[in-house]
Amino acid sequence: MGVDLSTLQPIHVGFTNCYPIDTGEGLALVDTGSNTGPLWELLTGGLEERGHSLRDVRWVILTHAHLDHSGLALRVKEVSGAQIVAPREELPLLRDGGAQWHTLQQHFDRLYLEHGVPQALLDWYERQGRRYRWGGAWKQQPPLFERTPERRLRWDLINASDEVLAAEASLAETHHHAPHHRRGDEEGAWQPRPIQPEFTVEDGDTLALGQLRLRVIHTPGHTPGHACYYHPESRVLFTGDHILKRITPNPGLYFPDGEYERRTKSLPEYIRSLLKVRDLPCTRVLAAHEGEMNNLEYAVDRIIMHHERRARSAMRAVQRGRSTAFEVLPVLFPNLRAFALSAALHEAIGHLDLLEEQGQVRVSYQDGLFSYQPA
């Protein structure tokens, strides 16, 4: 008899949607949320509201390794004995539990310098800029670039004392009542915890869990091994972070096997992954964040058009003599705040990768700097 997913609703575990599926032989849970006490309570409470408990969970299906998706997987397993299923290409990220962000930081620092980021800005970012939080007060945080046509870096901000910056950030958050977790919970959410899945899946596999059958679709870009899961009978697609309703997923930069020279060119790969799922017969698109979508073709085209616009902006910047990713950055993100510096740099580099792949720019490397010119 099969499984009907036509009325499936997520459990909202903070910003992450977790999807509990009754397979006829226990529950399968698609993604889990971050590893914090309050989010654990939301997950367990959401299951109870649906007439289930954690002990009913037999499988945890991960779309990718990011901790807001995999953070509670081991905790669920410890309570229920559930088996963890994950894309094979995500194993390196899962096995080190997120520690790659610490061990590969030197690669990112080198990458940013080679794309034109001033050493003084990097030093400040490590010392102070990362302390700015994502939250309701982000618009009150100072922009990194001047509000002039030249969009120069605000050296007055970088040269200000750490105490002044910390006070400004604290005042902004207090005044605007930005929501945040307790500090202990927030730090615990990003503590590396290695995961060894019981099962791994690859592109084209059929995942058979009880009466549930899901087709595995490898969709690299956001991460190297990101996977979507498709249920043909209900025409439901679980997209993880591959396709979101309003925001566009960040094309993360990775270094396979820890080798700097093998840096992924994630945005071109991400565009190919979008086209890979675009024409699936699909009536419900269930993402790991935000709301669901009902028109897969439109959702894909919206994201592709967004990146096409950004790429055109990057091209115009190169044509006007902005030859590094850092020089292109304020053209793409004129109101950039410190907390988003890394993510914005990844996107700027990604759009230059895309232009290079399309033959619109050529890249050269000299004196430790990547430089882009019109082809």
C-alpha positions, -999 to 999 in steps of 0.1 A, spaced: 0 0 0 26 28 1 29 60 20 8 92 14 28 124 19 2 147 5 -7 162 39 27 160 55 35 190 78 69 198 94 78 202 130 93 237 133 125 232 153 136 268 154 144 279 119 147 243 106 118 222 93 119 186 104 96 162 86 83 131 104 70 104 80 50 74 92 65 46 71 41 19 84 71 5 104 80 34 125 89 71 118 115 85 95 126 120 103 140 142 76 167 165 92 167 173 129 176 209 138 205 222 159 217 206 191 203 229 218 180 222 247 151 245 235 152 230 200 152 194 215 121 203 234 105 217 202 113 184 184 100 161 211 69 183 217 62 184 179 62 146 178 39 143 208 14 167 192 13 143 163 6 113 186 42 100 185 73 99 206 110 99 200 110 61 205 89 58 173 117 72 152 135 44 133 154 64 108 169 99 106 174 110 70 199 139 65 200 161 35 235 173 43 260 177 72 254 213 84 247 213 121 213 230 119 203 198 100 223 171 117 228 186 152 202 165 170 207 133 150 228 115 176 206 126 204 176 111 186 196 79 180 206 76 216 169 78 228 153 58 200 180 35 185 172 51 151 196 45 122 211 75 105 210 78 67 231 104 48 245 111 14 279 93 9 296 125 -3 288 141 31 307 115 51 339 136 55 319 165 69 298 143 92 327 123 105 345 154 118 312 167 132 317 202 118 354 205 129 363 214 93 353 250 101 381 251 126 408 229 109 403 246 75 402 282 87 437 287 75 425 277 40 398 303 42 422 330 54 445 323 26 417 322 1 404 356 13 438 372 11 444 358 -24 411 374 -35 421 408 -23 408 411 13 431 433 33 450 416 61 439 443 86 402 436 78 408 398 83 425 405 116 396 427 128 370 402 116 386 374 136 390 397 166 357 416 166 336 413 134 325 377 141 310 388 174 282 406 156 252 383 156 226 373 131 194 385 146 166 411 145 191 440 150 213 433 120 201 464 102 214 485 131 249 470 127 274 493 109 280 486 72 315 477 62 316 500 31 310 537 27 277 549 13 294 566 -17 297 555 -53 333 543 -46 321 520 -18 355 521 -1 361 500 30 353 519 62 387 521 78 372 542 106 352 512 116 382 488 114 405 511 133 380 518 161 387 502 194 372 467 202 355 482 232 336 508 212 325 482 186 313 457 213 294 485 231 277 495 198 267 460 190 254 453 225 234 486 225 218 478 191 207 443 202 194 455 235 175 484 221 159 464 193 153 433 214 169 409 190 159 373 197 187 349 206 193 316 225 210 315 258 247 317 252 254 281 265 228 267 241 241 287 212 277 276 217 266 240 222 248 241 189 281 244 170 302 220 190 316 193 167 301 159 173 312 132 148 285 112 131 289 78 115 258 70 96 245 34 95 236 38 58 248 61 30 230 68 -3 241 80 -37 225 97 -67 198 75 -82 194 52 -52 160 42 -40 158 46 -2 135 19 12 123 25 48 93 4 58 66 12 31 84 45 22 103 48 -10 124 79 -18 145 86 -48 179 101 -39 190 130 -60 226 143 -55 225 181 -56 259 195 -48 265 232 -44 254 243 -9 276 214 3 295 189 -18 272 160 -10 238 177 -5 209 154 -15 172 159 -22 147 131 -17 118 126 -41 86 107 -34 71 100 -69 37 87 -57 29 119 -38 50 141 -61 68 155 -30 104 168 -31 124 173 1 149 199 -8 169 206 24 188 238 17 189 233 -21 157 253 -28 142 278 -4 111 299 -8 125 334 -3 162 334 4 189 319 -18 211 292 -3 248 301 1 271 282 -23 297 271 3 333 268 -6 350 235 4 385 219 1 381 182 -7 405 160 13 418 192 29 437 202 -2 437 239 -9 443 235 -46 411 214 -50 388 242 -38 352 236 -50 336 259 -75 303 256 -59 281 282 -76 284 267 -112 279 233 -96 248 246 -77 232 259 -109 237 225 -126 220 209 -96 191 233 -98 185 223 -135 188 187 -125 156 188 -105 137 216 -123 115 194 -145 105 168 -119 67 162 -117 62 179 -83 32 194 -65 49 201 -31 84 213 -25 93 208 12 124 228 22 143 227 54 137 264 61 109 288 54 76 277 39 67 251 13 64 257 -24 39 244 -50 57 253 -82 91 237 -85 99 252 -120 92 287 -107 112 282 -75 142 270 -95 139 297 -121 137 324 -94 170 313 -79 187 310 -113 175 345 -123 188 359 -90 223 345 -97 221 357 -133 215 392 -121 243 390 -96 266 377 -122 258 406 -145 265 430 -117 299 413 -111 307 414 -148 300 452 -149 322 456 -119 351 437 -136 346 458 -168 350 489 -147 383 478 -133 373 460 -101 397 430 -106 394 411 -73 366 394 -55 369 419 -26 367 448 -50 335 433 -65 321 426 -31 306 460 -23 290 461 -58 271 429 -50 265 437 -13 266 475 -8 251 473 26 272 444 39 275 440 77 304 424 94 286 392 105 280 382 69 315 389 55 324 352 49 291 342 33 293 373 10 329 366 0 319 330 -9 291 344 -32 314 370 -48 340 343 -55 312 320 -68 299 346 -93 334 351 -106 338 313 -109 305 313 -129 317 341 -152 350 323 -157 332 290 -166 310 309 -191 341 324 -207 332 360 -198 362 366 -176 398 353 -175 416 349 -142 453 353 -136 474 347 -105 504 370 -97 521 380 -65 497 360 -44 466 376 -58 438 363 -81 429 389 -107 399 390 -131 396 408 -164 370 407 -192 377 378 -215 
